Amino acid sequence: MTEPIPEQPRTTLLIVDGANVVGSVPDGWWRDRRGAAERLRDRLARYAAEGVGGEPGPLEVVLVVEGAARGVAPVPGVRIEEAPGSGDDRVAALAAGAAGRPCLVITADRELRHRVTAAGARTAGPRTVYGPHAP
């Protein structure tokens, strides 16, 4: 008799609404949106291995950028998704595509939170990954 193969835990997809998260910290981000997105990307890189927001690592981390923040290069552990239009629409599409897999979306946008929870994702606020209380 063959023993069943144990199911492997699925890596959580961490989707970060870059514009919303960067905009949550009044640190002058509006003077250099791309630079602010790069600083967020660099902060997110450590979460790929360590985990964040109650989700243990490793995580698949995706930073969604739009507008003047386009052109940010990926780094190990962080994939960049450039929204061709609305960043919210790209975040929602990624969350919908994660059906059946754990997904955590970082945003403070109420409407976007409703959209992604309807797709089965969990949400957390920007301070989870960015701000004075982030790990």
LOFIBA-850201 format. One record per residue (C-alpha): chain; residue number from 0; residue in one letter; y, x, z. Coordinates in pm, 1 decimal. Layout:
LOFIBA-850201
<rec cadena="A" num="NUM" residuo="a" Y="Y" X="X" Z="Z"/>
...
end
This chain:
LOFIBA-850201
<rec cadena="A" num="0" residuo="m" Y="0.0" X="0.0" Z="0.0"/>
<rec cadena="A" num="1" residuo="t" Y="342.4" X="130.2" Z="-92.7"/>
<rec cadena="A" num="2" residuo="e" Y="609.4" X="135.4" Z="174.3"/>
<rec cadena="A" num="3" residuo="p" Y="940.2" X="-27.7" Z="81.5"/>
<rec cadena="A" num="4" residuo="i" Y="1223.1" X="211.4" Z="12.4"/>
<rec cadena="A" num="5" residuo="p" Y="1492.5" X="162.7" Z="274.1"/>
<rec cadena="A" num="6" residuo="e" Y="1819.4" X="35.3" Z="131.1"/>
<rec cadena="A" num="7" residuo="q" Y="2088.0" X="300.9" Z="127.6"/>
<rec cadena="A" num="8" residuo="p" Y="2416.1" X="207.4" Z="290.9"/>
<rec cadena="A" num="9" residuo="r" Y="2683.1" X="146.5" Z="29.7"/>
<rec cadena="A" num="10" residuo="t" Y="2992.6" X="362.1" Z="44.1"/>
<rec cadena="A" num="11" residuo="t" Y="3300.6" X="162.7" Z="138.3"/>
<rec cadena="A" num="12" residuo="l" Y="3571.7" X="139.9" Z="-123.9"/>
<rec cadena="A" num="13" residuo="l" Y="3915.1" X="202.4" Z="28.0"/>
<rec cadena="A" num="14" residuo="i" Y="4190.4" X="70.9" Z="-201.0"/>
<rec cadena="A" num="15" residuo="v" Y="4546.7" X="163.4" Z="-109.4"/>
<rec cadena="A" num="16" residuo="d" Y="4847.3" X="-31.6" Z="-242.2"/>
<rec cadena="A" num="17" residuo="g" Y="5059.4" X="280.3" Z="-290.0"/>
<rec cadena="A" num="18" residuo="a" Y="5399.2" X="117.1" Z="-341.2"/>
<rec cadena="A" num="19" residuo="n" Y="5355.4" X="-112.2" Z="-42.1"/>
<rec cadena="A" num="20" residuo="v" Y="5230.3" X="161.0" Z="190.9"/>
<rec cadena="A" num="21" residuo="v" Y="5495.3" X="416.2" Z="88.1"/>
<rec cadena="A" num="22" residuo="g" Y="5764.7" X="148.5" Z="119.5"/>
<rec cadena="A" num="23" residuo="s" Y="5659.6" X="70.1" Z="476.0"/>
<rec cadena="A" num="24" residuo="v" Y="5801.6" X="397.5" Z="610.4"/>
<rec cadena="A" num="25" residuo="p" Y="6178.3" X="448.3" Z="569.0"/>
<rec cadena="A" num="26" residuo="d" Y="6162.5" X="822.3" Z="508.5"/>
<rec cadena="A" num="27" residuo="g" Y="6369.6" X="843.0" Z="189.0"/>
<rec cadena="A" num="28" residuo="w" Y="6077.8" X="762.8" Z="-43.3"/>
<rec cadena="A" num="29" residuo="w" Y="6316.0" X="581.7" Z="-281.1"/>
<rec cadena="A" num="30" residuo="r" Y="6474.6" X="914.1" Z="-381.5"/>
<rec cadena="A" num="31" residuo="d" Y="6142.3" X="1051.2" Z="-507.6"/>
<rec cadena="A" num="32" residuo="r" Y="5877.8" X="782.8" Z="-555.2"/>
<rec cadena="A" num="33" residuo="r" Y="5630.0" X="1014.8" Z="-721.3"/>
<rec cadena="A" num="34" residuo="g" Y="5666.7" X="1275.8" Z="-445.6"/>
<rec cadena="A" num="35" residuo="a" Y="5616.2" X="1004.6" Z="-183.2"/>
<rec cadena="A" num="36" residuo="a" Y="5298.8" X="889.6" Z="-361.6"/>
<rec cadena="A" num="37" residuo="e" Y="5174.8" X="1251.2" Z="-371.6"/>
<rec cadena="A" num="38" residuo="r" Y="5230.9" X="1288.1" Z="4.0"/>
<rec cadena="A" num="39" residuo="l" Y="5036.0" X="965.6" Z="62.9"/>
<rec cadena="A" num="40" residuo="r" Y="4757.8" X="1087.9" Z="-169.5"/>
<rec cadena="A" num="41" residuo="d" Y="4730.9" X="1410.9" Z="29.0"/>
<rec cadena="A" num="42" residuo="r" Y="4710.4" X="1218.6" Z="356.9"/>
<rec cadena="A" num="43" residuo="l" Y="4439.7" X="992.2" Z="212.3"/>
<rec cadena="A" num="44" residuo="a" Y="4222.0" X="1287.5" Z="107.8"/>
<rec cadena="A" num="45" residuo="r" Y="4108.9" X="1350.8" Z="464.4"/>
<rec cadena="A" num="46" residuo="y" Y="3998.8" X="988.6" Z="505.4"/>
<rec cadena="A" num="47" residuo="a" Y="3747.2" X="1023.9" Z="222.5"/>
<rec cadena="A" num="48" residuo="a" Y="3524.9" X="1229.4" Z="451.2"/>
<rec cadena="A" num="49" residuo="e" Y="3639.9" X="1116.4" Z="797.5"/>
<rec cadena="A" num="50" residuo="g" Y="3674.2" X="743.1" Z="744.1"/>
<rec cadena="A" num="51" residuo="v" Y="3959.4" X="520.4" Z="863.8"/>
<rec cadena="A" num="52" residuo="g" Y="4031.9" X="171.0" Z="992.4"/>
<rec cadena="A" num="53" residuo="g" Y="3694.2" X="126.6" Z="1155.9"/>
<rec cadena="A" num="54" residuo="e" Y="3512.4" X="237.7" Z="841.2"/>
<rec cadena="A" num="55" residuo="p" Y="3311.5" X="556.5" Z="886.9"/>
<rec cadena="A" num="56" residuo="g" Y="3320.2" X="818.8" Z="613.4"/>
<rec cadena="A" num="57" residuo="p" Y="3244.0" X="896.5" Z="351.4"/>
<rec cadena="A" num="58" residuo="l" Y="3472.5" X="654.7" Z="167.3"/>
<rec cadena="A" num="59" residuo="e" Y="3555.0" X="615.3" Z="-198.3"/>
<rec cadena="A" num="60" residuo="v" Y="3935.8" X="628.4" Z="-188.4"/>
<rec cadena="A" num="61" residuo="v" Y="4149.8" X="478.6" Z="-465.3"/>
<rec cadena="A" num="62" residuo="l" Y="4529.3" X="500.1" Z="-460.6"/>
<rec cadena="A" num="63" residuo="v" Y="4698.8" X="246.9" Z="-688.8"/>
<rec cadena="A" num="64" residuo="v" Y="5036.9" X="363.0" Z="-819.9"/>
<rec cadena="A" num="65" residuo="e" Y="5292.2" X="193.5" Z="-1042.5"/>
<rec cadena="A" num="66" residuo="g" Y="5634.5" X="245.4" Z="-1193.7"/>
<rec cadena="A" num="67" residuo="a" Y="5808.0" X="574.0" Z="-1110.0"/>
<rec cadena="A" num="68" residuo="a" Y="5502.8" X="690.3" Z="-912.7"/>
<rec cadena="A" num="69" residuo="r" Y="5287.4" X="710.6" Z="-1225.8"/>
<rec cadena="A" num="70" residuo="g" Y="5170.6" X="1059.6" Z="-1316.3"/>
<rec cadena="A" num="71" residuo="v" Y="5033.5" X="1146.9" Z="-973.2"/>
<rec cadena="A" num="72" residuo="a" Y="4726.1" X="1364.4" Z="-1021.5"/>
<rec cadena="A" num="73" residuo="p" Y="4400.6" X="1295.4" Z="-837.4"/>
<rec cadena="A" num="74" residuo="v" Y="4271.8" X="1535.5" Z="-573.1"/>
<rec cadena="A" num="75" residuo="p" Y="3918.8" X="1576.8" Z="-440.9"/>
<rec cadena="A" num="76" residuo="g" Y="3836.0" X="1259.4" Z="-252.5"/>
<rec cadena="A" num="77" residuo="v" Y="4116.8" X="1045.1" Z="-397.8"/>
<rec cadena="A" num="78" residuo="r" Y="4105.8" X="871.3" Z="-733.8"/>
<rec cadena="A" num="79" residuo="i" Y="4435.8" X="755.2" Z="-880.9"/>
<rec cadena="A" num="80" residuo="e" Y="4463.2" X="421.6" Z="-1062.3"/>
<rec cadena="A" num="81" residuo="e" Y="4785.6" X="376.5" Z="-1256.8"/>
<rec cadena="A" num="82" residuo="a" Y="4873.5" X="9.8" Z="-1282.7"/>
<rec cadena="A" num="83" residuo="p" Y="4982.9" X="-71.9" Z="-1638.1"/>
<rec cadena="A" num="84" residuo="g" Y="5190.5" X="-357.5" Z="-1496.5"/>
<rec cadena="A" num="85" residuo="s" Y="5175.9" X="-503.6" Z="-1148.1"/>
<rec cadena="A" num="86" residuo="g" Y="5021.6" X="-281.2" Z="-882.5"/>
<rec cadena="A" num="87" residuo="d" Y="4912.6" X="-595.3" Z="-697.1"/>
<rec cadena="A" num="88" residuo="d" Y="4718.9" X="-714.2" Z="-1000.8"/>
<rec cadena="A" num="89" residuo="r" Y="4540.8" X="-377.5" Z="-1027.5"/>
<rec cadena="A" num="90" residuo="v" Y="4454.0" X="-378.7" Z="-654.9"/>
<rec cadena="A" num="91" residuo="a" Y="4319.7" X="-734.5" Z="-681.6"/>
<rec cadena="A" num="92" residuo="a" Y="4111.3" X="-645.5" Z="-988.1"/>
<rec cadena="A" num="93" residuo="l" Y="3960.7" X="-343.2" Z="-813.5"/>
<rec cadena="A" num="94" residuo="a" Y="3876.3" X="-552.5" Z="-506.8"/>
<rec cadena="A" num="95" residuo="a" Y="3716.6" X="-821.7" Z="-723.9"/>
<rec cadena="A" num="96" residuo="g" Y="3512.9" X="-553.2" Z="-899.1"/>
<rec cadena="A" num="97" residuo="a" Y="3376.9" X="-434.5" Z="-564.5"/>
<rec cadena="A" num="98" residuo="a" Y="3188.1" X="-759.0" Z="-502.6"/>
<rec cadena="A" num="99" residuo="g" Y="2875.5" X="-695.4" Z="-299.3"/>
<rec cadena="A" num="100" residuo="r" Y="3003.8" X="-368.0" Z="-161.1"/>
<rec cadena="A" num="101" residuo="p" Y="3220.0" X="-302.8" Z="146.5"/>
<rec cadena="A" num="102" residuo="c" Y="3586.1" X="-291.1" Z="48.4"/>
<rec cadena="A" num="103" residuo="l" Y="3895.6" X="-231.1" Z="261.1"/>
<rec cadena="A" num="104" residuo="v" Y="4240.5" X="-284.5" Z="107.7"/>
<rec cadena="A" num="105" residuo="i" Y="4545.2" X="-128.8" Z="271.6"/>
<rec cadena="A" num="106" residuo="t" Y="4858.5" X="-340.1" Z="217.6"/>
<rec cadena="A" num="107" residuo="a" Y="5111.3" X="-546.7" Z="409.9"/>
<rec cadena="A" num="108" residuo="d" Y="5169.1" X="-783.4" Z="116.6"/>
<rec cadena="A" num="109" residuo="r" Y="5061.2" X="-1129.4" Z="239.4"/>
<rec cadena="A" num="110" residuo="e" Y="4992.4" X="-1275.8" Z="-102.3"/>
<rec cadena="A" num="111" residuo="l" Y="4786.9" X="-972.2" Z="-202.2"/>
<rec cadena="A" num="112" residuo="r" Y="4593.4" X="-993.0" Z="125.1"/>
<rec cadena="A" num="113" residuo="h" Y="4499.2" X="-1351.8" Z="40.1"/>
<rec cadena="A" num="114" residuo="r" Y="4392.2" X="-1252.3" Z="-311.2"/>
<rec cadena="A" num="115" residuo="v" Y="4168.0" X="-966.7" Z="-200.7"/>
<rec cadena="A" num="116" residuo="t" Y="4012.0" X="-1148.7" Z="95.4"/>
<rec cadena="A" num="117" residuo="a" Y="3920.9" X="-1428.9" Z="-146.3"/>
<rec cadena="A" num="118" residuo="a" Y="3732.5" X="-1159.5" Z="-341.6"/>
<rec cadena="A" num="119" residuo="g" Y="3545.2" X="-1052.9" Z="-26.5"/>
<rec cadena="A" num="120" residuo="a" Y="3751.8" X="-751.1" Z="79.5"/>
<rec cadena="A" num="121" residuo="r" Y="3886.1" X="-680.5" Z="425.1"/>
<rec cadena="A" num="122" residuo="t" Y="4248.1" X="-579.5" Z="476.5"/>
<rec cadena="A" num="123" residuo="a" Y="4446.0" X="-356.2" Z="708.2"/>
<rec cadena="A" num="124" residuo="g" Y="4813.0" X="-270.5" Z="732.0"/>
<rec cadena="A" num="125" residuo="p" Y="4988.5" X="43.9" Z="612.8"/>
<rec cadena="A" num="126" residuo="r" Y="4994.5" X="202.9" Z="957.9"/>
<rec cadena="A" num="127" residuo="t" Y="4618.9" X="240.2" Z="929.7"/>
<rec cadena="A" num="128" residuo="v" Y="4676.7" X="527.8" Z="687.3"/>
<rec cadena="A" num="129" residuo="y" Y="5048.3" X="603.9" Z="698.1"/>
<rec cadena="A" num="130" residuo="g" Y="5308.0" X="605.6" Z="966.6"/>
<rec cadena="A" num="131" residuo="p" Y="5358.1" X="724.5" Z="1321.9"/>
<rec cadena="A" num="132" residuo="h" Y="5031.0" X="581.6" Z="1455.9"/>
<rec cadena="A" num="133" residuo="a" Y="4797.5" X="685.1" Z="1174.5"/>
<rec cadena="A" num="134" residuo="p" Y="4520.7" X="923.3" Z="1272.8"/>
end
